[in-house]
Amino acid sequence: MERKVLILTHLDDSHASSVRSYLDKRGIENFTVVTENLLTDYKINFSSKDLIYTIRDKNRIIALTPFWNIWNRRIMIPDRNKEMPKDLQDLVTDECEKTWDGLLMAHKGKVVNLPQNHFYANSKLDQIKFALENGMNTPDTIVTNNPLDLRDFYDKHNGDICFKLQKGAVIRTPEGNKVVYTNKVTEEQMRNASLVSSHPSLFQEYIDKGFEIRIVATDKTATGIAIHSQDSEISKIDYRRYDLENVRYNHMELPENVKSFCSNMLAHYRLHFGAFDFIYSKEGKYFFLELNPNGQWLWLEEQSGYNLTKEVADNLIG
């Protein structure tokens, strides 16, 4: 019997739209839940009698038998009654999250990816440990709240280090939301190295880049898209400072050891999908930076012309 696909996503998610369009063209049955609208647009039910979840929208109802595979794309906080006391709003959020966790963790079909495996995989330090144990280059890295250790690390690399967060964050300011990017550390900033005492911070040796690579990996594929971030002063340090008009993207063939590494890391964390970031150095070496178990990829397809949607969707069907 052919597999069906449940997509758990959020409003206006272009990734989900692209995959859903591909599944429709293939004639694959699929069902999408816009998760922030759970309380207004859907009814979800679990019974211990048959151990199966059902989900209903205004048009249809599905029973999540093992023939359904689930894409855990993005589960969002549900829209709640803002007139509720905050504690009650938090309770509603927690109960919704526990319901989704229960559905995903109990499901007998394929889940891309299970929440507990997301959690396990989302440690930059554990990823670096795995990479080093498996023969992959990584930038020299420290996490410290000791200013003296930071100074030693800075001097060791002749001032060529960068700061990055261990977990991506959006900071709300009066001027709007701000994203913390990877930044090189300057000597002027080092004069205030004592500020590192406020919390442990991650610093890495800065690798001179030929270009950057995002590898979109599934159970079946590992596809590299070269990001020529050095084409633009805007994106040189962190390609997420996008300069799409001036930065080239292209599909590239990956060496077998890099493809095997990505496959082995997915297996290590029991993931069916992951987006890997690498640097290809000016000396021609591959340096692993990190794995995002739920990373973005559609902009790579749009910029390079390479059909990543097919690979992601075929992995959901298989």
N, C-alpha and C positions, 0 to 999 in steps of 0.2 A: 504494500500500500504506500502511495506517495506521501511524503512528509508535508505537513502544513506549518506555517510560520506565524507565531504571535510576536508582534513588535510592541515593546513597552518604551514609550518615547515621550517627547514634550511638544508643545505647540510650535508650529513652523520649523520643524526639524528637517532641513534639506537632505540630510543623510538618510533618514527614514523614508522620505518621499522618493528618493532615487532608488532605494532598494525595493520599495513597494511597487514602483513602476516596472522594475525588472521582473519581479515575481508575477505581476499581472500579465505581462507579455508572455511569460513562460506558462501561464495557466496554473500557477501554484496558488492554492487557497491560502489567504493570509488575513489577519485581523489585527488592527492597530488600536492601542489604548493610549490616548493623550493623558498621561498620568496625573497632571495637575487638575484635570477635570473629573477625576475618579468619582467624587461625591455628587456631582451634578449630572454626569452623562452616562454612568455605568453602574451596573449592579454586579457585585462579586459574591460568590458563595462557595463555601467548603463544607463538606459533610463527612464525618468519620464513617458513615455507612458505606460509601463507595470510594473514599479517599481521593476524590477528584474535585478540582476547582471548576466552576463555571463562571463565565463572564458574559454579561448581556449589555448591549447598547440599545439604541432605539429601533434598530432594524433586525438584529439577529442575536442568537445565543450560541456560544461555543462551549464544549466540554473538553477540558485539557487532558485528553488521553495521551499515552506515550507517543502517538503519531504526530503530535504537535512539537515542534522545536521552538524555543523562545529566544528572541534577541533582547537582552537586557541592555538596551541602548542608553537611555537616560530615564531614571525614575525621579520625578520631581515632587516637592512638597505640595500636597493638595490645597486647592483654594478652600479656605475655611471662612466661617462666619466671623467677620472682624469684630462683631459686637460681643463675641464670647470673651470671657476673661482669658488672659494670656495663658494661664496654667491649663485651662481647658483646651485652648488651641493647640498647645504643645502635646496634650494627651491625644487629641485627634491625629496629629502628625505621627506620633509614635505608634499608634494602633494601625495606621495605614502602612507605615514602614514595616511593621512586624507582619502584616498580612502579605505584603509583597515578598518579604524574605521567606515566609512560609511557603508561598506558592513556588518560588524559584528553587528553594532548597529541597522541597519534597517532590518536584516534578521528575518523572521517569524518562522523559525525552531529553534531548540535547538542550543545554542552556548556555548561551554565549553572552556573558560569562556568569558563573555563580558568584553571589555577593561575597561569600567567605573567601573565594579565591582572588577576587578583586582586592579585598582587604590585605590578604597575605602578600600579594604581588606589589602593593603600593608603597614599598619601602625602598628608597634610593640606596640606602646602605646595604640592605640585603641583596639588591640587584648587583651592586658593585662587587660584593663578596662572591656571588655566583660567577660573575664575569671573570674575576681574577682566578678563581678555582678552575675555570674552564678555558684558560689560556687566551683570553681576550684582552686587548689593551684597554685601559681606562685612564683618564687623567688622575694624577696624584691628588688625593682628596683628604681633607680633615673636617671634622665637626668639633667645634670647641667653643667654650665660653671663657677661655683663658687668653687675655690679651698678649701675654708673653709667647704662648704657643703660636698665636696668629702672626706675631712679628717674626718668629723663627721661620714659619712657613713662607711668609712674604719674601724674606731674605733668601731662603733656599732657592726660590724660583726667580730671583732677580726682579722682584716686583711684578712678575707676569702671572697674576692670579685673578680669579673672578669669584664673585659671590652669587649664590643662587639659593632659592628656598627649597627645603625638602618637600614641601607640599605647596602646590599652586594656590594662590589666594588673590581675592579681589578686595582692595581696601576702599572703603567708602569715605570720601572727603567732601567738603562743601563744594568743590569744583566738579564733583562727579566721581564715578568709580575708577580706580586706578589699578592696573596690573603691575606686579613686581616682576621685572624681567631679570635675566642674567646680566650682570654688570661687572666690568673690570674694576679692580680696587686700585685707587690712586694713592700716591704718597701723602697727599693732603688728607685723604680719608684715614690713612693709617695714623695720623696725629691724634685721631679720636678713637684709636683701637680699644680704649677702655669701654666703649659702648657695647662691645661684644659680650661683656659680663652680664648683660641683661637677659640673654638667653643663648643656648647653644646655636651656632650658625655654621652653615656648610660653605666651605671654600674649596676651590679646585685650581690646579695648575691650568693656565690658559694655553690651549693648543692652537697654534697657527693653522688656519683652515685653508685647504684647497677649495672644499665645498662641504655642505652638510647633506645628510641622507636621512630621509624618513622611510623606514621599511614597514610596510603593511603586511602582517603575517597572520595566516590562518592555519587550520589543521593541514591544509593541502598546499599552501603557497607562501612564498616570501618575496615580496616585490619591492624593489628599491626605486625611489624617486629622488634624484639628485636636486638639491636646492642650492643654487649658486648665490648664496647669501653675500658673498664677497663682491658681487657686482654693484652693491649699493652701500654707501656709508651708513644708511639707516639700519640695515639688517645685519651688518658685519658681526656684531657681538652676539645677537640673538635674533634668529630668523623670524621670530614671532612679532618683531617690529616690521610688519609686512610692508614691502615696497613692490607690489605685484607687477607694476608696469615696467620695472627695471631689472627684476630678478628672474633669471631663467630657471625653468623646471624641466627635467626630462627623465624618462624611464632609463634605468641603467641595469646592466647585468651585474649580479652580485657574485663574489667568489663563494665556492662551496662551503668554506669554513664559516663564513658569516651567515649563510643560510642555515647551516646546521646549528650554529649557536642560537639563532632565533627560535628554531624549532625546539631545541633542547630547553631553552628558558621557558617557552610556553608550556612544555610538558612538566617542567619542574614546578610551576605554579598552577598546573592543571587548568590552563586557559585554552580557549578555542580561538582567540583573537587577541592581537596586541599590536600597538604601534611603537616601533623602536626608533630612537634617535641616535645617529652616529655622526662622527666627524671623519672626513677623509682628509688627512693632514697634508701639508705641503710636501712632506717626505714620502707620501704614498702609503701611509698606514691607516688602518681603520681603528677608531677609538669609540668604544661603546659609552654612551652618555646615560640613557635611561630607557625604561619600558613604561609606556602608558597603556594599561590594560583596557582602556576604553577611549583611545585617542581618536582625534579627528583625521579624516583622510579625503573628504570630498573635494577640498580646495586643491589637493594634489592632482586629482583627476582633471579638474577644470583647467589647471595651469599647464599640465603636461600632455593632456589628451589621451592618457593611458586609462583604460577601463577598469578601475578598481571596484566599481559597483558590482560587476559580474563576479569577481573573486569573493567579495564579502557575502553577496547573496547566495552564491553556490555553496559556500561553507555553511550557511544557515539551513539550506535544504538537505545537505548530506549528513 
